[in-house]
Amino acid sequence: MRLQKGIALLPKLQVNALWVEDPMDLFYFTGLVLSAGSLLLQQNGVILFVDGRYFEIAKKKSPCKVVLMKKEEVIQVDRIGFDTNTITVSGFETLKKKCKGTLVPLPSPLAQIRAIKDTEEMISLHKGANLAWRGFEHVCSILKEGITEKQVALEFQIFCLKNGAEKLSFETIIAFGENSAYPHHVSGSAKLKKGDIVLIDFGVIVDRYCSDCTRTIFFQGEGNVKLQKIMTLVKKAEKEALLLCRPGVKLGKLDERVREIFDQEKMLPYYVHNLGHGLGLQVHEYPRLRWNGDDKDVVLEEGMVFTVEPGIYLPGLGGVRYEDTIAITKDGYKNFYKT
């Protein structure tokens, strides 16, 4: 099915074949974990080229023809597209020698089909989200005065690995107090104090698919009054963005709505990142959610999965980010996490 989706894309790309080298794309099409290999997508048959390390396993498990790659291999196909975002300069030079047809540079040609998740992918994404949430609940249960950010991050990792995660989607962000004002804070030696705001950005990989979620809470008390108001504002902005999540809506509209809400409260200067990003085999995928970004006119379709994560960060005081992962459904969206 996925190979057919790739083949159906060729006329739209105005090429007769597509040369695929990115390991994530190779896994998407073949289900094989390859550190090296190439896939030739073409109308009259798909070919997977691998070296001797993967030849036997590929013959057993590949959904398409497998050929042992040889240096002298020549590909006789006219108009072969290649991904300019994944093939290196040296890789391009090798491809020129190997392929006798015209090479057509294409930026991320497979991004759009990978953005629409199939049933199997949705199952894996839900499994990862469920495990990540269990990890979040676990670390919330161990929070105590004096514990460090690093200790909490380690507890999350250990819990998730023990319960089925392959690895983390990214280094877990645990930020106490003022550290929460740094969107990509590196968990350190800061100790938790009563009344601290706590930002937890977490995710794990299950079945090779990533999860991603952020929650911001107050530890033992209501915390700073200004940060309480910021938390209410951020949650309101996220809710408004989610109300727009349905097929037919342009992606940029979500971020525009968040910005309108923040601007009304004079907080827009403290919103310093995109609203979200696609999620799948990689933690940051197409499309990116930004009002004026390259993907602003992308129209939401059923099967798209992405994060929605507005945040406000006040230097010297703290920050609030609230992030959910959602899947676009036939008439709206489904949230992977509890609100």
N, C-alpha and C positions, 0 to 999 in steps of 0.2 A: 504493500500500500504506500509506504513512504517513498520507495523507489519510483512508483508510478507518479507520485506527486512531483518528484524531481524531474522526471521525463516530461511531464505535462508543462513544466515551466520553460522548457527550451524554446518553443516558438515565441513566447513573450520576451525572452532575452535576446531573440534574433540570433541564436547560435544553433549549430547542429549537434553540439556536444558540450559538456561541462566537465572540467577537470577539477576534482575535489581532493584536497590534501589535509585540510584542518582535521585534527583528531576528533573534535566534537562532532563535526559533520559526518565523518566516517562512522562514528558510533551511532549517530542518528539514523543513518541509512542501513547499516549492517548489523548493529548490535554487538560489534566487536570492539574491544579496547585495544587500539593500535597506537604505538608510539611513532610509527612510520608506515606509510602506505598511500596509495592513490586510488581514486575511484573515477572511472570514465563513464559518465552518464550520457547515453545516446539512445536514439529511437530504436535501433535494431539490436539492442542488447547492452546490458551494463556489465562492466568488467572491473573487478577489484584486483589491483596490483599490489603484491606484498613481497617482502624478502623472505629468506629461508627461515627466519625465526617464527613467522606467523603462517607459513604456507599450509602446514598440516591442519592446524586448528581452524584456519579460514575455510579450507575445503570442507570441513565438517559442519561449520556453523553459518557460513555466509549465505545470504539469500540470492546471491548472483554468482556468475562465473568468476573463478579465481585463477589468476595467472602469476607465475613466479616472475617478478620484475628482473629484467636483465638490462645492463648498461646500454646495450646496443638496441634495445627495444625501440621500434618506430611506430608512431601512431598516425595512421593515414586517415585523417578526418578534416574536412574543411570547416572553418569557423568554430574554433574551440574556445569557449569562455573559461576564464579563471578568476579566482577571487583575489583582488588586489589588496585586500585587508589581511590575508593570511599567507600569501606566497611571498617569500623573501626575494631579494634581488638575485641571489645565487640560485634560488629555486626557479626563478623565471628563466635564467640562462640555461639551466638544465632542461626546462620544459621546451624552450625554443629548439634545442637539439633533438629532442625526442618527438615532438609533434611537427609534422610537415604542413599542416594547414595553417590558416590565419589565426593568430591568437587574439582574442577579444577581451580586454580588461573590463572586469565588472566588480563594483564595490558591493560586498556582502550579498551576492545573488540569492543565497538560500535563507536570508533572514526572515523574509515574509512567510515562507512555508513552515519554518521552525517556530514562528510566533503563534501559529494555530496548533494547539495541543490536541492530540488524539486521546482516546479513552485510556489507553495504557499509560500515557504520560500523565494524565490527570490523576490516575491511581497512585503513581509514584510521588507526585507532588503533594497529594494529600497525606500520604504516609510520612513524608519528611516534615510537613507542617505539624502533624499530630505529635511526632516525636519531639520536635523543637519546642512545642508548647508544653509538653510534659517536663522538658528540661528547664523551661522558664519557671514553671510552678515549683519545681524542686529548689531552684536557687532562691526563689522568694521565701521558701519555708526555712532556709538556713541563714537569712540575713540577721545580723546581730551587731550591736555596737562593737567596734574594733576590728571587724573583719575587713580585709583589704579587697580592692578591686580585683587584683590578680587571683586571690583565693576564690572569689565568686566565679570568675571566668574559668578557672580550672575545674571547679565543681560542676559547672555546666558541661564542659567537655567530657569529663569522666562519666557523668551520668548518661550522656547521649551515646557515647561510644559503647558503654556497657549494655545499652538497650537497643542497639541495632544500627546506629549511624556508621557510615563508612568513614566520614571525617566531617569537619566543620565546613560550612559554605564559605566562611571567612573568619578571621580572628574575632572572637566575641568581644563586643564593646561593653564594658561595665564602667560607668562614669558616676562618681559620687559628687554631690554638691556643685561647686564651681566648674568642675571638670566636664559637666554635662553641657557646658556652653561650647565645647569643641565637638563638632559633628562627627569627626573620625578620631575621637580620643583613643589613645592606646592605654589599655588597663594597666594601672601601676600600683604603687604602694599606699595610695590614699586610703585612710581608714574611715569606716562608716560611722556617722554621728547621728544622734537622735534629731529628727526633723529634716535630715538631708533629702534632697531630691535625688532619685536614682534612675539613670537612663540605662536600659538594657537592650542592646541590639544583637540579635542572635539568629542563627540558622545552621542547619545541618544538611548533609547529603545522604540521601537514601535512594537506592537503585540508580545512582549517578545523577539524580535530580536534586536541585538546590531548594532550600527554603530560606525565608527571610522575613523577620518580624522585629518590630521595636515597640517596647512599652516604657512609659515613664511613670514612676510612682513616688510617693512620699513615704519615708521610713519613720514609723512611730510618731505620727502627728500630721498636722495639716500643712506644715512647712511654710515657706515664705509666701506672704499674701500676694505679692506681684507674680510669683511663679504659679500660684494657684489660678490666677486670672489668665495667665498665658496658657496653662494646660486646658482650661475651658475653651479658650479661643482656638487652639490647635485642634482639639477634638471636633469643634464646630466646623472648622475648615475642612477637615477630613470627611466629615459626614456630608457636607455639601458637594464635595468632589465625587463621593460615592454615588450620590443621587444622579449624577450624570453618566454613570457607567452602564451603558446599554448599547446595543448595536446601532450603528449609524451616526454616532456622535464623534466629532473630531477630537483627537487626543488633546490638542492644545487647549480646548475649552475647560478641561479639568483644572489645569494649572492657572488659567485665567481666573477661574472662580475663586480659587484659594488666594490668589494675589489680591483680588477685590476685597475679600474679607479682611486680610491682614492690613491692607492699605487703609481701610476704614478706621482701624484702630491704631494707625501710625506705626505698625510693626513690620511693614514690608522690608525695610532695610535689614532686618534681622532674620530674614528668610533667605538662606544663602546657597541653596542647592536645588536640583531638579525635584519635581514632585514624585517621581518614581521611575521605574525601569522594568523592562521585560524580565522574566525569570524562567529558567528551564535547566538545561544542561550546564549553563553558566549562571552565576548569580547576577550578572549584569548583561542583559541581552537587549536586542531590538524588541520593542521601540523604547525610546526615552521620552519621558513625560515632561515637556517644557513648553511654555506658551509661545516662545519664539524659536524653538529648536528645529532641527532638520525633520523631525517626525511630527511636527505640530498638526499637519493636515492628514495624518494617518487616521482612517475611519475605523472605529471599533467594530470588531467582528466576533461572533460567537467562537469560543475556544481560545481567545487571547488570555494570557495570564501575565499580570504585572503587579508591581507594588504601588501603593499610594501612601506617601510618607511626608506630610507637611511637618515643618519644624520651625521653631523660633529659638534663637540663641542669644542670650544677653551676657556679654563679656563681664566677668567679675561676679556674676550672680548665678547663672545656670541656664540650662536649656531644656526644651521639651520637644520630643519627636514622637509621633504616634504613627506606626506603620503597619498596614495590613497587606496581605497578598490576596488578590481577587481574580476570579475567572469570569469572563464575559459569557453570559448565558443567552438563550434565545430571546428573552425579553428583559434582561437586567444583568445582575451579577451575583456571584456567590462568594462569600468571604471564607477564606481558609482558616480564619482565627476567630476566637471569641471576642466580642466587643466589650 
